[in-house]
């Protein structure tokens, strides 16, 4: 479709839908209307079968057995106000996308492009392809790739004109523009194959031209052009194409040669030329093929060496275009992979500056989270319900991390690890990590209320945050990318999260994180603790989701009592803690400190243990 504005053709934006499986591109289509994505129905063809239901195109993206994808899962269409209208047409499954999009069944929302959706083990990406560009040349306006141009003069006419002294420089310029147009389109246009066959037919005065792809056992025409006055219903010469593939060079056949076994009769084909199209490894992957028919044959016609060189030149442009397409597929696959760890904005930055992903030593903040009572919930609710609940919880956690520009390092069962401070520098990484954790705790009650009747328990998480120096980079393998961090800061962060259950709070941070956050949050120092498999003593702080006056009074009483304990006045500490518990009886840190004080009083001279031993399970 095209529109005219001030006499200039304006092309409609082009959109593409791509499906990835295990980070590999498995399906691609132009996106120009409503599209429905879903699982294979009984009797329906396997992925990636396409069918039409009125104006809607249905694409099967998952086999029948993959039940985590609904038979009708999502409907996508271009929105009048820009972007896409995304509608969840599943009856049971929510739709989750990076950047905060969560669509329960039956709801729809307008979203910006590019859009990345995870459906089962497939990743779907919809984006707008880049616009056509125009170039200004010296002395004349250069035509944009894909634009129409005046038909260039035949190459032999230029040669004959030169021999008689009548060569026209403008004709030569027109011929060169025709060739350059194909090269430019190969660098930026989706229809460069069609432009190449049309240019070959026009410039080399051929009646039928085609791009023929070698598919590993047969030749398949992927683009073709036949002049209106030529015979319709033809196929390229298999013998000629096989010679090109075997020899890796351009071949031509002159009038009278017994070579053609095309769809038209052998007598109708006067001459053939074919040039190889190579990949980056020098292998023949396709050919640019052309032939001249006897019905249109001028006297003395031959395919000259220059004609063959011209076809080879055009074939080289096609090879460049195919290489460009392959590079774009690799780039898109890499972009999709990055967007599963990083925000779309950071993913674009990393694609443009891959050096940011190189291993380096830097100060970071790490966040670990873990679902409480996950095993018992699984036994009680069953695997299908638990999986849906877990998916929604993890999506909430991931949204909060990405909103604060964090990196999703890993999901393991019911646990998550996130990181701030790398790959791009974030001076406020500790503050961002704490804010993400607070946001999680503030949003979790709404999700818990939704699911409590289903799983028969509240939804709770324990979160631990630590700050320090780490080695960051690709901690995966050559086969699987995984951006993360190594070092004691990571080990301590994981142990701090585990301590939340022992102490009875939702969110713990270390002294290092509290200092790095520079007083941006109210926290309660809980004292020094010995954590499992950590040699150094770690000072822990409780970070509340919403501190109120009662919490502040309890915090003050805790600090006073801890100071009394350290000074050896255990009885006054016990009295202070008992009074604090009367005002706030469910405050677990106060209760546990009181139990430590009572144990010290009971054992007499042993004294108060100033370091809280959390390295062993309680007896």
C-alpha positions as CSV (number, residue, x, y, z in Angstrom):
1,X,0.0,0.0,0.0
2,X,1.3,3.5,-0.7
3,X,0.2,7.1,-0.2
4,X,1.2,10.3,-2.0
5,X,2.2,13.4,-0.1
6,X,3.4,16.5,-2.0
7,X,4.0,14.3,-5.0
8,X,6.4,11.9,-3.2
9,X,5.4,8.2,-2.6
10,X,5.3,7.4,1.1
11,X,5.4,3.7,2.0
12,X,3.3,2.4,4.8
13,X,5.2,1.2,7.9
14,X,6.2,-2.5,7.7
15,X,5.8,-4.7,10.8
16,X,7.2,-8.2,11.4
17,X,6.2,-11.0,13.7
18,X,8.9,-13.4,14.7
19,X,8.8,-16.6,16.9
20,X,11.9,-17.9,18.7
21,X,12.4,-21.3,20.3
22,X,15.5,-21.8,22.4
23,X,16.8,-18.4,21.2
24,X,16.5,-19.6,17.6
25,X,14.3,-18.0,15.0
26,X,11.7,-20.6,13.9
27,X,9.0,-18.5,12.2
28,X,8.7,-15.1,10.6
29,X,5.8,-13.3,8.9
30,X,4.8,-9.8,7.9
31,X,2.3,-8.4,10.4
32,X,-0.3,-6.3,8.7
33,X,-3.6,-7.2,10.3
34,X,-5.2,-9.0,13.2
35,X,-3.3,-12.1,14.2
36,X,-4.4,-14.8,16.6
37,X,-1.7,-17.0,18.3
38,X,-2.4,-20.3,20.0
39,X,-1.9,-24.0,20.4
40,X,-2.7,-26.6,17.8
41,X,-6.3,-27.9,17.8
42,X,-7.3,-31.5,17.1
43,X,-7.1,-32.0,13.4
44,X,-5.2,-28.8,12.8
45,X,-1.7,-28.7,11.1
46,X,1.3,-28.5,13.3
47,X,3.3,-25.3,14.1
48,X,3.7,-22.9,12.3
49,X,0.5,-23.4,10.3
50,X,-1.3,-20.3,9.2
51,X,-5.0,-20.1,8.4
52,X,-7.5,-17.2,7.8
53,X,-10.6,-16.6,9.8
54,X,-12.2,-13.6,8.1
55,X,-9.7,-10.7,8.4
56,X,-7.8,-12.5,11.2
57,X,-4.8,-14.7,10.5
58,X,-4.4,-17.6,12.9
59,X,-0.9,-19.0,13.6
60,X,-0.3,-22.2,15.4
61,X,2.8,-21.7,17.6
62,X,2.7,-24.7,19.9
63,X,1.9,-28.4,19.4
64,X,-1.2,-30.0,20.8
65,X,0.6,-31.5,23.8
66,X,2.0,-28.1,25.0
67,X,-0.9,-27.3,27.3
68,X,0.7,-24.2,28.9
69,X,-0.2,-22.4,25.6
70,X,-4.0,-22.1,25.2
71,X,-5.6,-23.1,21.9
72,X,-6.6,-19.4,21.5
73,X,-4.1,-17.5,23.6
74,X,-3.5,-13.9,22.3
75,X,-4.9,-11.6,19.6
76,X,-2.8,-8.8,18.2
77,X,-3.7,-6.0,15.9
78,X,-2.4,-2.6,15.0
79,X,-3.9,0.2,17.1
80,X,-5.2,3.4,15.5
81,X,-3.3,5.5,18.1
82,X,0.0,3.7,17.4
83,X,1.5,0.5,18.7
84,X,-0.5,-2.7,19.1
85,X,-3.7,-3.8,20.7
86,X,-2.9,-6.9,22.7
87,X,-5.9,-9.0,23.9
88,X,-5.7,-12.1,26.1
89,X,-8.2,-14.5,24.6
90,X,-7.2,-17.4,26.8
91,X,-9.7,-18.7,29.4
92,X,-7.1,-19.5,32.0
93,X,-3.6,-18.1,31.4
94,X,-2.3,-14.6,31.9
95,X,0.0,-13.0,29.4
96,X,3.3,-11.6,30.7
97,X,5.7,-9.4,28.9
98,X,8.9,-7.5,30.0
99,X,8.3,-3.9,31.1
100,X,5.3,-4.4,33.3
101,X,2.6,-5.8,31.0
102,X,0.4,-8.4,32.7
103,X,-2.9,-9.3,31.0
104,X,-5.4,-11.5,32.8
105,X,-7.7,-13.6,30.7
106,X,-10.3,-11.6,28.8
107,X,-8.4,-8.2,29.1
108,X,-6.8,-6.1,26.4
109,X,-4.3,-3.3,26.4
110,X,-2.5,-1.0,23.9
111,X,1.3,-1.6,24.0
112,X,4.2,0.1,22.4
113,X,6.6,-1.6,20.0
114,X,8.7,-3.6,20.0
115,X,6.6,-6.1,21.9
116,X,8.1,-9.3,23.5
117,X,5.7,-12.0,24.7
118,X,6.6,-15.4,26.3
119,X,4.1,-18.1,25.5
120,X,5.2,-21.4,26.9
121,X,8.7,-22.0,25.7
122,X,8.2,-19.7,22.7
123,X,9.2,-16.0,22.6
124,X,7.1,-13.8,20.2
125,X,8.5,-10.5,19.0
126,X,6.6,-7.9,17.0
127,X,8.4,-4.8,15.8
128,X,8.3,-2.2,13.1
129,X,11.0,-2.5,10.4
130,X,13.1,0.5,9.8
131,X,11.9,3.1,7.3
132,X,13.2,3.6,3.8
133,X,16.0,6.2,3.4
134,X,16.7,8.6,0.6
135,X,20.2,9.7,-0.4
136,X,21.5,12.8,-2.0
137,X,24.2,12.4,-4.6
138,X,26.4,14.9,-6.5
139,X,24.7,16.6,-9.4
140,X,21.4,14.6,-9.1
141,X,19.0,13.3,-6.6
142,X,19.7,9.6,-5.7
143,X,16.7,7.4,-5.7
144,X,15.8,5.6,-2.5
145,X,16.0,1.8,-2.6
146,X,12.9,0.3,-4.0
147,X,11.7,3.5,-5.9
148,X,10.8,3.3,-9.5
149,X,13.3,4.5,-12.1
150,X,13.4,5.0,-15.8
151,X,14.2,1.8,-17.6
152,X,17.9,1.8,-18.3
153,X,19.3,1.3,-21.8
154,X,20.3,-2.3,-22.8
155,X,24.0,-3.0,-22.2
156,X,24.6,-4.1,-25.8
157,X,23.0,-0.8,-27.1
158,X,25.6,1.1,-25.1
159,X,28.4,-1.0,-26.5
160,X,27.1,-0.6,-30.0
161,X,26.6,3.1,-29.6
162,X,30.2,3.4,-28.3
163,X,31.5,1.6,-31.4
164,X,29.7,4.1,-33.7
165,X,30.6,7.1,-31.6
166,X,27.0,7.6,-30.5
167,X,27.1,6.5,-26.9
168,X,25.0,8.7,-24.7
169,X,26.5,9.4,-21.3
170,X,23.0,9.7,-19.8
171,X,22.2,6.2,-20.9
172,X,25.3,4.9,-19.2
173,X,24.3,6.8,-16.1
174,X,20.9,5.3,-16.2
175,X,22.4,1.8,-16.5
176,X,24.7,2.4,-13.6
177,X,21.7,3.7,-11.5
178,X,19.8,0.5,-12.3
179,X,22.6,-1.6,-10.9
180,X,23.2,0.7,-7.9
181,X,19.5,0.6,-7.1
182,X,19.7,-3.2,-6.7
183,X,22.7,-2.9,-4.5
184,X,21.0,-0.3,-2.3
185,X,17.8,-2.3,-2.0
186,X,19.9,-5.3,-1.0
187,X,21.2,-3.3,1.9
188,X,17.8,-2.1,3.2
189,X,14.7,-3.3,1.3
190,X,12.6,-6.5,1.9
191,X,11.8,-6.9,-1.8
192,X,15.4,-6.7,-3.2
193,X,15.0,-10.2,-4.7
194,X,12.2,-9.0,-7.0
195,X,14.2,-5.9,-7.8
196,X,17.2,-8.0,-8.8
197,X,15.3,-10.2,-11.3
198,X,13.5,-7.2,-12.8
199,X,16.8,-5.3,-13.2
200,X,18.5,-8.4,-14.8
201,X,15.7,-8.8,-17.3
202,X,15.7,-5.1,-18.2
203,X,19.4,-4.4,-18.4
204,X,20.5,-7.7,-20.0
205,X,17.4,-7.8,-22.2
206,X,16.2,-11.2,-20.9
207,X,12.7,-12.6,-21.3
208,X,12.6,-14.5,-18.0
209,X,14.7,-14.2,-14.8
210,X,14.5,-15.7,-11.4
211,X,16.3,-16.2,-8.1
212,X,16.5,-20.0,-7.5
213,X,17.4,-21.2,-4.0
214,X,19.3,-24.5,-3.4
215,X,17.4,-26.2,-0.6
216,X,19.8,-29.1,0.0
217,X,18.3,-31.5,-2.5
218,X,16.4,-29.4,-5.0
219,X,16.1,-26.0,-6.6
220,X,13.2,-23.7,-5.6
221,X,12.2,-20.5,-7.3
222,X,11.9,-17.7,-4.7
223,X,11.5,-14.7,-7.0
224,X,10.8,-14.5,-10.7
225,X,10.0,-12.2,-13.6
226,X,8.5,-13.0,-17.0
227,X,7.9,-10.5,-19.7
228,X,4.2,-10.1,-20.7
229,X,4.9,-11.3,-24.3
230,X,6.8,-14.4,-23.2
231,X,5.5,-17.9,-22.6
232,X,3.9,-18.3,-19.2
233,X,4.5,-21.5,-17.2
234,X,8.2,-22.2,-17.1
235,X,10.9,-23.5,-14.8
236,X,14.7,-22.9,-14.9
237,X,17.1,-25.3,-16.5
238,X,18.1,-27.9,-13.9
239,X,21.3,-28.8,-15.8
240,X,22.4,-25.2,-16.0
241,X,21.8,-24.6,-12.3
242,X,23.6,-27.8,-11.3
243,X,26.6,-26.7,-13.4
244,X,26.6,-23.3,-11.5
245,X,26.5,-25.0,-8.1
246,X,29.2,-27.5,-9.0
247,X,31.5,-25.0,-10.6
248,X,30.8,-22.1,-8.3
249,X,31.0,-19.7,-11.3
250,X,28.8,-18.0,-13.9
251,X,27.8,-20.0,-17.0
252,X,26.0,-19.0,-20.2
253,X,24.5,-20.9,-23.1
254,X,24.2,-19.4,-26.5
255,X,21.5,-19.9,-29.2
256,X,21.6,-23.5,-30.6
257,X,23.0,-25.1,-27.4
258,X,21.1,-28.3,-26.3
259,X,20.9,-27.4,-22.6
260,X,17.4,-26.3,-21.7
261,X,14.8,-28.6,-20.2
262,X,12.6,-25.7,-18.9
263,X,8.8,-25.6,-18.8
264,X,8.7,-24.0,-22.2
265,X,9.8,-26.2,-25.2
266,X,13.5,-26.6,-25.8
267,X,13.2,-24.9,-29.2
268,X,11.7,-21.8,-27.6
269,X,14.7,-21.1,-25.4
270,X,17.5,-19.3,-27.3
271,X,20.1,-18.6,-24.6
272,X,20.6,-19.0,-20.8
273,X,22.8,-17.3,-18.2
274,X,23.1,-18.1,-14.5
275,X,25.4,-16.7,-11.8
276,X,26.0,-18.2,-8.3
277,X,24.8,-16.5,-5.1
278,X,27.3,-17.3,-2.3
279,X,27.0,-17.2,1.5
280,X,29.7,-16.0,3.8
281,X,31.5,-19.4,3.6
282,X,31.7,-19.3,-0.2
283,X,29.0,-22.0,-0.7
284,X,26.4,-21.7,-3.5
285,X,23.1,-21.2,-1.8
286,X,21.2,-19.8,-4.8
287,X,21.5,-18.6,-8.4
288,X,20.4,-15.6,-10.4
289,X,19.1,-17.2,-13.6
290,X,17.9,-15.7,-16.9
291,X,17.0,-16.8,-20.4
292,X,16.1,-15.4,-23.8
293,X,13.2,-16.8,-25.9
294,X,13.4,-17.3,-29.7
295,X,10.2,-15.3,-30.2
296,X,11.9,-12.2,-29.0
297,X,15.4,-12.9,-30.4
298,X,17.0,-10.1,-32.4
299,X,19.3,-11.0,-35.3
300,X,22.8,-12.0,-34.1
301,X,21.8,-12.1,-30.5
302,X,24.2,-13.7,-28.0
303,X,24.7,-13.4,-24.3
304,X,28.0,-11.6,-24.2
305,X,30.7,-11.8,-21.6
306,X,29.7,-8.4,-20.4
307,X,26.1,-9.6,-20.1
308,X,27.2,-12.5,-18.0
309,X,29.4,-10.2,-15.9
310,X,26.4,-8.0,-15.3
311,X,24.3,-10.9,-14.1
312,X,27.1,-11.9,-11.8
313,X,27.3,-8.4,-10.5
314,X,23.6,-8.4,-9.7
315,X,24.0,-11.9,-8.1
316,X,26.6,-10.4,-5.8
317,X,24.2,-7.8,-4.7
318,X,21.6,-10.5,-3.9
319,X,24.3,-12.3,-1.9
320,X,24.9,-9.2,0.1
321,X,21.2,-8.8,0.7
322,X,20.9,-12.4,1.9
323,X,23.9,-11.9,4.2
324,X,22.2,-8.8,5.5
325,X,19.0,-10.7,6.3
326,X,21.0,-13.4,8.1
327,X,22.8,-10.8,10.1
328,X,19.5,-9.2,11.0
329,X,18.1,-12.6,12.2
330,X,21.1,-13.1,14.4
331,X,20.8,-9.6,15.7
332,X,17.1,-10.0,16.4
333,X,17.7,-13.3,18.2
334,X,20.4,-11.7,20.3
335,X,18.1,-8.8,21.0
336,X,15.4,-11.2,22.2
337,X,17.9,-13.0,24.3
338,X,19.0,-9.7,25.9
339,X,15.5,-8.5,26.6
340,X,14.9,-11.6,28.7
341,X,17.5,-10.3,31.1
342,X,17.4,-6.6,30.7
343,X,14.9,-3.8,30.1
344,X,14.3,-3.0,26.4
345,X,16.2,0.3,26.7
346,X,19.2,-1.4,28.2
347,X,19.0,-4.3,25.7
348,X,19.2,-1.8,22.8
349,X,22.2,-0.1,24.4
350,X,23.9,-3.4,24.8
351,X,23.2,-4.4,21.2
352,X,24.9,-1.2,20.1
353,X,27.7,-1.4,22.7
354,X,28.5,-5.1,23.3
355,X,31.6,-4.2,25.1
356,X,29.5,-3.4,28.2
357,X,28.9,-7.1,28.5
358,X,32.6,-7.9,28.9
359,X,33.7,-9.2,32.3
360,X,34.7,-6.6,34.8
361,X,35.1,-5.9,38.6
362,X,32.6,-3.4,39.9
363,X,30.5,-2.6,43.0
364,X,26.9,-3.9,42.6
365,X,23.8,-4.7,44.7
366,X,22.2,-8.1,44.5
367,X,18.7,-9.1,45.5
368,X,17.6,-12.6,46.3
369,X,14.0,-13.6,46.9
370,X,12.3,-16.9,47.8
371,X,8.7,-17.9,48.2
372,X,7.6,-19.0,51.6
373,X,5.8,-22.4,52.0
374,X,6.3,-23.3,48.4
375,X,6.7,-27.1,48.9
376,X,3.6,-27.4,51.0
377,X,1.6,-25.2,48.6
378,X,2.6,-27.4,45.7
379,X,1.4,-30.5,47.6
380,X,-1.8,-28.9,48.6
381,X,-2.8,-27.1,45.3
382,X,-1.3,-29.4,42.7
383,X,1.2,-28.8,40.0
384,X,-1.1,-27.0,37.4
385,X,-2.5,-24.5,39.9
386,X,0.9,-24.0,41.5
387,X,2.5,-23.3,38.1
388,X,0.0,-20.6,37.3
389,X,0.4,-19.0,40.7
390,X,4.2,-19.1,40.5
391,X,4.1,-17.5,37.1
392,X,2.1,-14.6,38.4
393,X,4.2,-14.1,41.5
394,X,7.5,-14.2,39.5
395,X,6.0,-11.8,36.9
396,X,5.3,-9.3,39.7
397,X,8.8,-9.7,41.1
398,X,10.3,-9.3,37.6
399,X,8.2,-6.2,36.9
400,X,9.4,-4.5,40.1
401,X,13.1,-5.3,39.2
402,X,12.8,-4.0,35.7
403,X,11.0,-0.9,36.7
404,X,14.1,0.0,38.8
405,X,16.3,-0.8,35.8
406,X,17.6,-4.0,37.4
407,X,19.0,-7.1,35.7
408,X,17.1,-10.4,36.0
409,X,20.0,-12.8,36.6
410,X,18.2,-16.0,37.3
411,X,15.0,-17.8,38.3
412,X,15.5,-21.1,40.1
413,X,12.3,-22.9,41.2
414,X,10.6,-20.4,43.5
415,X,13.6,-18.2,43.8
416,X,14.9,-15.1,41.9
417,X,18.2,-13.3,41.7
418,X,18.5,-9.7,40.4
419,X,21.3,-7.2,40.2
420,X,22.0,-3.5,39.9
421,X,25.2,-1.6,39.0
422,X,26.1,-3.6,35.8
423,X,26.4,-3.9,32.9
424,X,25.7,-0.1,32.7
425,X,26.9,1.9,35.7
426,X,24.3,2.9,38.3
427,X,25.7,5.0,41.1
428,X,22.4,4.6,43.0
429,X,22.3,0.8,42.6
430,X,21.7,0.1,46.3
431,X,18.8,2.5,46.5
432,X,17.3,1.0,43.3
433,X,17.6,-2.5,44.8
434,X,15.9,-1.5,48.0
435,X,13.1,0.3,46.2
436,X,12.4,-2.7,44.0
437,X,12.2,-4.9,47.2
438,X,9.8,-2.4,48.9
439,X,7.6,-2.3,45.8
440,X,7.4,-6.1,45.8
441,X,6.2,-6.1,49.4
442,X,3.7,-3.3,48.8
443,X,2.2,-5.0,45.8
444,X,2.2,-8.6,47.1
445,X,-0.9,-8.3,49.3
446,X,-3.2,-7.7,46.4
447,X,-1.9,-10.8,44.6
448,X,-2.1,-12.7,47.9
449,X,-5.8,-11.8,48.4
450,X,-6.5,-13.1,44.9
451,X,-4.9,-16.5,45.4
452,X,-5.3,-17.2,49.1
453,X,-8.6,-19.1,48.7
454,X,-7.0,-21.1,45.8
455,X,-3.7,-22.1,47.5
456,X,-5.1,-22.0,51.0
457,X,-2.4,-19.8,52.4
458,X,-1.1,-16.2,52.0
459,X,1.6,-15.5,49.5
460,X,4.8,-14.3,51.2
461,X,8.4,-13.8,50.1
462,X,11.6,-13.4,51.9
463,X,14.0,-10.9,50.3
464,X,17.7,-10.3,51.1
465,X,19.9,-7.6,49.6
466,X,23.7,-7.1,49.8
467,X,26.2,-4.6,48.3
468,X,29.8,-5.1,47.4
469,X,32.5,-5.7,44.8
470,X,31.9,-8.6,42.3
471,X,33.1,-10.0,39.0
472,X,30.3,-9.5,36.5
473,X,29.9,-10.8,32.9
474,X,28.7,-13.9,31.1
475,X,28.7,-16.6,33.7
476,X,27.0,-19.1,31.3
477,X,28.6,-21.1,28.5
478,X,29.3,-20.8,24.8
479,X,25.9,-22.5,24.2
480,X,23.8,-20.4,26.6
481,X,24.3,-16.8,27.6
482,X,23.7,-15.9,31.2
483,X,24.7,-12.5,32.6
484,X,25.5,-12.5,36.3
485,X,28.0,-11.9,39.1
486,X,30.5,-13.9,41.1
487,X,32.0,-13.2,44.5
488,X,31.3,-13.1,48.2
489,X,28.8,-10.3,47.7
490,X,26.6,-12.9,45.9
491,X,27.1,-15.6,48.5
492,X,26.3,-13.3,51.4
493,X,23.2,-11.9,49.6
494,X,21.8,-15.4,49.3
495,X,22.5,-16.2,53.0
496,X,20.9,-12.9,54.1
497,X,17.7,-13.9,52.2
498,X,17.7,-17.3,54.0
499,X,18.0,-15.5,57.3
500,X,14.6,-13.8,56.8
501,X,12.8,-17.0,57.8
502,X,14.9,-17.4,61.0
503,X,14.4,-13.8,62.1
504,X,10.8,-13.6,61.0
505,X,10.9,-10.5,58.7
506,X,10.2,-10.1,55.0
507,X,13.2,-8.0,54.0
508,X,16.7,-7.9,55.3
509,X,19.6,-5.8,54.0
510,X,23.3,-5.7,55.1
511,X,25.1,-2.8,56.6
512,X,26.9,-2.3,53.3
513,X,23.6,-1.8,51.5
514,X,22.2,0.5,54.2
515,X,25.4,2.7,53.9
516,X,25.3,2.7,50.1
517,X,21.6,3.7,50.1
518,X,22.6,6.8,52.0
519,X,19.7,7.0,54.3
520,X,17.0,6.8,51.6
521,X,15.0,4.3,53.7
522,X,14.2,3.8,57.3
523,X,15.7,0.6,58.6
524,X,16.2,-1.2,62.0
525,X,19.7,-2.4,62.9
526,X,19.2,-6.0,64.2
527,X,22.8,-6.6,65.3
528,X,25.6,-8.8,64.0
529,X,24.9,-12.3,62.8
530,X,26.8,-15.4,61.8
531,X,25.4,-16.8,58.6
532,X,25.8,-20.3,57.1
533,X,29.1,-20.9,55.3
534,X,30.1,-17.2,55.7
535,X,33.2,-16.6,57.8
536,X,32.7,-12.9,58.5
537,X,30.1,-11.5,60.8
538,X,27.3,-9.6,59.0
539,X,25.4,-6.7,60.4
540,X,21.8,-7.0,59.4
541,X,19.0,-4.4,59.0
542,X,15.3,-4.9,58.7
543,X,13.8,-2.8,55.9
544,X,10.0,-2.4,56.3
545,X,7.6,-2.0,53.3
546,X,5.6,0.8,55.0
547,X,7.1,2.0,58.4
548,X,4.5,3.4,60.8
549,X,4.7,4.9,64.2
550,X,4.3,1.6,66.0
551,X,7.2,0.2,64.0
552,X,9.4,3.2,64.9
553,X,8.6,2.9,68.6
554,X,9.4,-0.8,68.4
555,X,12.7,0.0,66.6
556,X,13.7,2.5,69.3
557,X,12.9,-0.1,72.1
558,X,14.9,-2.7,70.2
559,X,17.9,-0.4,69.9
560,X,17.8,0.5,73.6
561,X,17.5,-3.1,74.6
562,X,20.4,-4.2,72.4
563,X,22.6,-1.5,73.9
564,X,21.6,-2.8,77.4
565,X,22.5,-6.3,76.4
566,X,25.9,-5.2,75.1
567,X,26.5,-3.4,78.4
568,X,25.6,-6.5,80.4
569,X,22.3,-5.2,81.9
570,X,20.2,-8.2,80.9
571,X,17.4,-7.7,83.3
572,X,16.6,-4.2,82.3
573,X,16.9,-5.3,78.6
574,X,14.4,-8.1,79.3
575,X,12.0,-5.6,80.9
576,X,12.3,-3.2,78.0
577,X,11.7,-5.9,75.4
578,X,8.7,-7.3,77.4
579,X,7.1,-3.8,77.4
580,X,7.8,-3.4,73.6
581,X,6.1,-6.8,72.9
582,X,3.1,-5.8,74.8
583,X,2.6,-2.9,72.4
584,X,3.5,-4.9,69.3
585,X,3.2,-8.6,70.1
586,X,3.9,-9.9,66.6
587,X,7.3,-8.2,66.2
588,X,9.5,-11.3,65.6
589,X,12.9,-9.6,66.0
590,X,11.9,-8.3,69.4
591,X,10.6,-11.7,70.5
592,X,13.8,-13.4,69.3
593,X,16.1,-10.9,71.1
594,X,14.0,-11.4,74.3
595,X,14.5,-15.2,74.0
596,X,18.3,-14.7,73.6
597,X,18.3,-12.5,76.7
598,X,16.3,-14.9,78.8
599,X,18.6,-17.8,77.7
600,X,21.6,-15.7,78.8
601,X,20.0,-15.0,82.2
602,X,19.1,-18.7,82.6
603,X,22.7,-19.9,81.9
604,X,24.2,-17.5,84.3
605,X,27.8,-16.5,83.8
606,X,28.0,-17.4,80.1
607,X,26.8,-13.9,79.3
608,X,24.9,-12.5,76.3
609,X,26.0,-13.7,72.9
610,X,26.5,-10.5,71.0
611,X,26.7,-12.3,67.6
612,X,23.5,-13.9,66.6
613,X,24.3,-17.4,65.4
614,X,22.1,-18.1,62.4
615,X,24.4,-20.6,60.8
616,X,22.7,-23.6,62.3
617,X,19.1,-24.7,62.1
618,X,17.2,-24.3,65.4
619,X,17.0,-27.4,67.5
